[in-house]
Amino acid sequence: MNNNMMGSSVRMMFNSRQIHRLTTGLFFGIGTAFLPFVALQADTTAVLVGGGYDIHGSQGQIELNVKWVQGVLKAQNTHVNTFFTDGDEKGVDVHFNLPSYQQNSTMEPLARIFGDWVLENRRYRENTVPDVSGSTRREELEPALRQIIDNSADEDLLLVYNGHGSQSLSTPDHVTLNLWDNTTITANELHGLIKPRKSPFRFVFTQCYSGGFHRLAYKDPSQGLELADNARCGFTAESAYRLAEGCSASIETDDYRDYTTYFFSALSGYERNGDVISHDPDLNKDGTTSLREAHLFTLEEAFSTDLSRSTSEDYLTRWQPWYLRWLPGQNNLPNNEYSRIFRELAVRNNVELTESVVTDIREKMAHVDEQVADVLQQRRTLREQTLQLQLQLQSALINQWPALLGPYTGAYQDMAGRGELQEITRQLNDSAVYRQLKDTQNTDHALDDSLLQLEREATQYQKLLRMRHLSELKQRIVEYGSEQDNNDYQSLLSCEESPLVAQ
């Protein structure tokens, strides 16, 4: 996250953080530079759905995101219904990676030679999410959602999802929420669930391919631009066609740069590590940060792979008539929020605002693509070297300890009981070939960070082009759109600009 944080004063920030760390573990302080919300009497019901589709897809980051979002929502006096993995059933349902200072297992050398050394540092446990209402299994979650929808008929309803999603091979409205026990619900099916509602419905979805859920706002989720009768809108980490950032087994929150982190930081006023966020997201200075203002803050601040979007932005891009695509780009952008973000991002990414700015951005994107290709070639070379070193070490070890061929056999257990695994580790640590293997694998693993940084950099350039395009579209719907087009767009903006808690 951005390290250039600011607050009202060191003393006030320190006192408020100490108090809140000791009491709630969340970071909603007094005496800060700005207060994003005033806690109101709850007229908003929130449903928070999270976790993986099975233990292998239930990362520690998702669990921490759910716990953090739950705290943000509760702090705003919102009634929260939380559904997570297997509910309150006993047993492991979350996996996480050991922090680096604990990664010193005596089995690591054998894992590097015979298996997956990354898995050697993976651990499993039962989740610690509080106040869980039930599981996310489709057969349990769907009737629970129906009941909540019925019981909240006169209230605003907010649905937040933090988990995994799958792409649709047909139309965007068939992207899915991937639920526990490998069950799913599509955007089209969720559209059917909320169809009876008359009160406003909003959503924040952070999973891969989440953009397909913008179809919830339309009367027919599979086609057309006619909006549903009631107010529906939302915000997603990505389009219906791209992966999202944020599915890590890490438990180091300083590393998180996903949509959840930025969006709910804007709503709370604090980073996940307790720092006050970089600037006030309350653009209209009315004392309340709306959901849309949190989204715009995320677009401006996020250095991640997510190219996030809102329902009103989805509407603009779907509305655009074919002939407008052939109009030349404007040198002087309209004065709106997207052009402001475009300029801010251009300065931050060293893009000069000249007449050739679009060409320059595309050239920078091409340069990043070349860097990615170089890194991938390095990876191919390293993995060829890794395989050869593993085979060399495996051959030598099996000649001396044949039981290593059967790690699930009694002979292997006997060998372990005699302390021979420790002896193998000692010998390997003195082996020049093993040290070479370890260095090669570590270098390969470090390329993950290099590729992630390059993808994040590429996304910033893509975001620049998207902000520029949205800036033009917002002006063009006024100039070329019908009265109905403009009314519909304004109704979506009105839905998005509502605060977290209905007033």
Summary of the structure (lengths in Angstrom):
residues: 503
radius of gyration: 25.3
end to end distance: 31.5
largest distance: 82.1
contacts: 1624
relative contact order: 0.12
helix: 52%
strand: 12%
